[in-house]
């Protein structure tokens, strides 16, 4: 029998313009799983996190990740998973991706790392598919690898890690509004007008160029989404007013985190991020909506082992 304890960080998908292709990892906030491997052939999932999870393991994102991993390596084992800490589902900071990443990474470690980083991400994408009805890696890849990640292509999967400026912080607010990833994807149009597509391509290029050159101003003005945000912001009360206040306070940009309802402000100093966080708290307090606010550094660290027992 062998057991690993794994931490996988929260993440923010899209960074505004990078729908389904760009994401970043966050410090401190995340999921913790303990995974035990022994002789046999089966899977159990025990949740002690205090966060409600599906009682049927077939509804848990961990299940397809574990099964995909074992299928890829052609082995059988008894796998017992304990969910110790959990990001609240629907929070918009990569709840399903954190569990999926932790499960995929932990399985790879238990079996001696037979899979490459890309293959581990592909296993984690099985969990994302269960959660949202689509294979995407803009949360799973940064959760696993850390930093800011570009998914250049999916067929085949082509992951590029981008440079992270040394003093980047995110203020993230999770208002207690229920928005499922599937719902947030279904609201999107099936086609994009050419002029919007051109603007979005330019913004993605500008964001990548800004990260490589360290041009903070270019990063900020490139983080604009004309594809998904116009539709998804309707889920978030007072979104436009909140962004105006956040930008006036010195943030580089404010966008919806993934499919929402969380929003995030990217800042180049911690004091600006803390100021943005207070504005976010006050905004939702005034609306009578409970929320949590996190002020965390953009992390270069991805999923990691925090304990091994043999």
ROKOLLUM-731462 format. One line per field, with one value per residue (C-alpha): residue number from 1; residue in three letters; x, y, z negated. Coordinates in steps of 0.05 Angstrom, whole numbers. Layout:
REM ROKOLLUM-731462
zalo <- [NUM|...] $
drenro <- [ALA|...] $
X <- [X|...] $
Y <- [Y|...] $
Z <- [Z|...] $
REM end
This chain:
REM ROKOLLUM-731462
zalo <- [1|2|3|4|5|6|7|8|9|10|11|12|13|14|15|16|17|18|19|20|21|22|23|24|25|26|27|28|29|30|31|32|33|34|35|36|37|38|39|40|41|42|43|44|45|46|47|48|49|50|51|52|53|54|55|56|57|58|59|60|61|62|63|64|65|66|67|68|69|70|71|72|73|74|75|76|77|78|79|80|81|82|83|84|85|86|87|88|89|90|91|92|93|94|95|96|97|98|99|100|101|102|103|104|105|106|107|108|109|110|111|112|113|114|115|116|117|118|119|120|121|122|123|124|125|126|127|128|129|130|131|132|133|134|135|136|137|138|139|140|141|142|143|144|145|146|147|148|149|150|151|152|153|154|155|156|157|158|159|160|161|162|163|164|165|166|167|168|169|170|171|172|173|174|175|176|177|178|179|180|181|182|183|184|185|186|187|188|189|190|191|192|193|194|195|196|197|198|199|200|201|202|203|204|205|206|207|208|209|210|211|212|213|214|215|216|217|218|219|220|221|222|223|224|225|226|227|228|229|230|231|232|233|234|235|236|237|238|239|240|241|242|243|244|245|246|247|248|249|250|251|252|253|254|255|256|257|258|259|260|261|262|263|264|265|266|267|268|269|270|271|272|273|274|275|276|277|278|279|280|281|282|283|284|285|286|287|288|289|290|291|292|293|294|295|296|297|298|299|300|301|302|303|304|305|306|307|308|309|310] $
drenro <- [UNK|UNK|UNK|UNK|UNK|UNK|UNK|UNK|UNK|UNK|UNK|UNK|UNK|UNK|UNK|UNK|UNK|UNK|UNK|UNK|UNK|UNK|UNK|UNK|UNK|UNK|UNK|UNK|UNK|UNK|UNK|UNK|UNK|UNK|UNK|UNK|UNK|UNK|UNK|UNK|UNK|UNK|UNK|UNK|UNK|UNK|UNK|UNK|UNK|UNK|UNK|UNK|UNK|UNK|UNK|UNK|UNK|UNK|UNK|UNK|UNK|UNK|UNK|UNK|UNK|UNK|UNK|UNK|UNK|UNK|UNK|UNK|UNK|UNK|UNK|UNK|UNK|UNK|UNK|UNK|UNK|UNK|UNK|UNK|UNK|UNK|UNK|UNK|UNK|UNK|UNK|UNK|UNK|UNK|UNK|UNK|UNK|UNK|UNK|UNK|UNK|UNK|UNK|UNK|UNK|UNK|UNK|UNK|UNK|UNK|UNK|UNK|UNK|UNK|UNK|UNK|UNK|UNK|UNK|UNK|UNK|UNK|UNK|UNK|UNK|UNK|UNK|UNK|UNK|UNK|UNK|UNK|UNK|UNK|UNK|UNK|UNK|UNK|UNK|UNK|UNK|UNK|UNK|UNK|UNK|UNK|UNK|UNK|UNK|UNK|UNK|UNK|UNK|UNK|UNK|UNK|UNK|UNK|UNK|UNK|UNK|UNK|UNK|UNK|UNK|UNK|UNK|UNK|UNK|UNK|UNK|UNK|UNK|UNK|UNK|UNK|UNK|UNK|UNK|UNK|UNK|UNK|UNK|UNK|UNK|UNK|UNK|UNK|UNK|UNK|UNK|UNK|UNK|UNK|UNK|UNK|UNK|UNK|UNK|UNK|UNK|UNK|UNK|UNK|UNK|UNK|UNK|UNK|UNK|UNK|UNK|UNK|UNK|UNK|UNK|UNK|UNK|UNK|UNK|UNK|UNK|UNK|UNK|UNK|UNK|UNK|UNK|UNK|UNK|UNK|UNK|UNK|UNK|UNK|UNK|UNK|UNK|UNK|UNK|UNK|UNK|UNK|UNK|UNK|UNK|UNK|UNK|UNK|UNK|UNK|UNK|UNK|UNK|UNK|UNK|UNK|UNK|UNK|UNK|UNK|UNK|UNK|UNK|UNK|UNK|UNK|UNK|UNK|UNK|UNK|UNK|UNK|UNK|UNK|UNK|UNK|UNK|UNK|UNK|UNK|UNK|UNK|UNK|UNK|UNK|UNK|UNK|UNK|UNK|UNK|UNK|UNK|UNK|UNK|UNK|UNK|UNK|UNK|UNK|UNK|UNK|UNK|UNK|UNK|UNK|UNK|UNK|UNK|UNK|UNK] $
X <- [0|23|-10|3|-24|-31|-46|-72|-81|-141|-137|-167|-186|-187|-152|-205|-188|-161|-226|-209|-135|-103|-103|-63|-51|-62|-23|-50|-122|-135|-156|-121|-131|-103|-98|-82|-63|-68|-79|-147|-192|-239|-248|-276|-282|-291|-306|-285|-277|-344|-361|-421|-402|-442|-458|-453|-379|-397|-417|-349|-296|-243|-274|-262|-192|-172|-204|-171|-103|-108|-132|-73|-22|-59|-61|-112|-110|-154|-155|-183|-189|-203|-222|-190|-198|-243|-256|-330|-361|-385|-338|-305|-234|-225|-259|-267|-198|-164|-195|-180|-108|-96|-124|-84|-19|-27|-41|20|63|35|53|123|108|95|58|86|60|15|-14|-28|-64|-105|-126|-147|-188|-232|-256|-267|-309|-354|-362|-375|-390|-327|-252|-213|-148|-146|-157|-128|-61|-42|-68|-20|39|34|44|8|-6|-25|-61|-37|-78|-119|-108|-56|-51|3|17|63|83|88|131|100|119|148|98|31|-27|-100|-159|-214|-286|-333|-404|-454|-489|-499|-474|-458|-403|-452|-502|-447|-425|-495|-509|-453|-469|-453|-417|-375|-378|-313|-299|-304|-260|-207|-208|-202|-143|-108|-119|-92|-30|-22|-28|25|71|62|79|143|165|144|101|51|9|2|-20|-74|-103|-102|-144|-210|-261|-311|-333|-358|-361|-418|-463|-435|-433|-508|-500|-460|-499|-467|-408|-394|-398|-352|-300|-301|-285|-231|-195|-198|-164|-104|-117|-90|-154|-217|-250|-297|-258|-272|-346|-361|-392|-324|-289|-216|-173|-101|-53|21|28|-2|-29|-69|-95|-116|-151|-187|-208|-240|-278|-304|-326|-362|-396|-429|-443|-483|-523|-537|-498|-450|-381|-310|-251|-181|-119|-65|-2|-2|36|92|77|28|4|52|60|54|63|80|69|95] $
Y <- [0|70|137|208|274|325|399|430|506|547|578|632|616|660|723|761|751|680|640|566|577|619|609|624|591|624|617|588|570|500|427|374|300|238|180|108|53|-21|-88|-99|-65|-10|62|96|171|197|270|301|372|397|419|382|333|283|220|178|173|174|247|265|293|251|186|196|222|160|113|149|145|70|58|97|56|-10|-28|-43|-24|-8|68|102|178|224|296|335|407|432|496|507|483|538|589|607|593|524|479|420|432|431|363|337|362|334|266|262|285|240|179|193|198|134|94|123|179|139|197|262|330|334|265|282|345|302|258|320|343|282|313|380|346|316|383|426|381|399|383|445|456|530|514|444|461|520|482|425|464|531|601|628|577|582|523|534|476|416|368|350|383|437|473|533|562|638|685|711|782|779|823|801|795|778|801|750|756|697|723|672|667|599|597|528|521|487|545|596|560|551|626|640|652|597|645|707|768|778|847|817|758|806|847|784|758|824|824|752|771|834|795|745|800|839|779|764|837|855|912|920|971|926|868|911|939|871|836|853|801|816|744|715|772|812|751|724|791|789|736|785|844|912|883|945|992|947|946|1022|1028|974|1007|1075|1042|1024|953|933|897|865|805|747|689|631|622|663|684|702|762|780|842|835|884|897|911|879|944|956|885|894|960|924|869|918|950|882|866|933|924|858|878|937|889|843|786|746|735|714|756|729|771|724|725|694|630|596|533|481|416|385|329|348|278|206|143|75] $
Z <- [0|16|1|25|2|58|62|126|131|151|220|263|335|396|367|405|478|476|477|465|481|425|350|287|220|153|88|23|44|70|60|18|33|1|50|29|77|58|91|122|172|149|129|67|53|-18|-29|-95|-70|-94|-23|7|62|105|65|129|147|220|211|180|227|193|221|296|281|242|293|351|318|304|375|404|365|373|299|245|172|112|107|45|47|-12|4|-54|-30|27|65|64|131|177|146|213|189|217|167|214|243|175|157|227|225|155|175|240|208|148|191|233|171|141|204|213|262|326|360|387|364|425|413|340|363|411|353|314|374|365|300|333|387|334|299|360|419|457|458|440|402|386|312|308|342|296|236|253|280|244|272|333|388|461|494|565|591|569|628|606|538|542|475|469|402|405|363|299|277|208|172|199|151|161|120|129|104|101|93|69|135|167|239|267|319|366|359|371|434|461|458|508|582|631|678|669|716|754|723|653|673|699|635|593|633|625|550|543|583|541|476|497|522|457|414|453|456|385|413|357|393|454|410|378|442|476|422|455|475|530|540|474|424|457|444|379|342|337|282|239|210|222|261|303|243|203|259|264|190|193|251|218|157|200|223|291|310|283|315|301|273|320|327|264|219|189|217|210|213|237|202|204|129|68|39|103|99|27|45|102|55|7|64|85|14|7|75|58|-14|13|56|-3|29|-14|15|1|23|35|47|71|113|182|169|207|168|192|162|111|62|-11|-39|-20|-59|-37] $
REM end
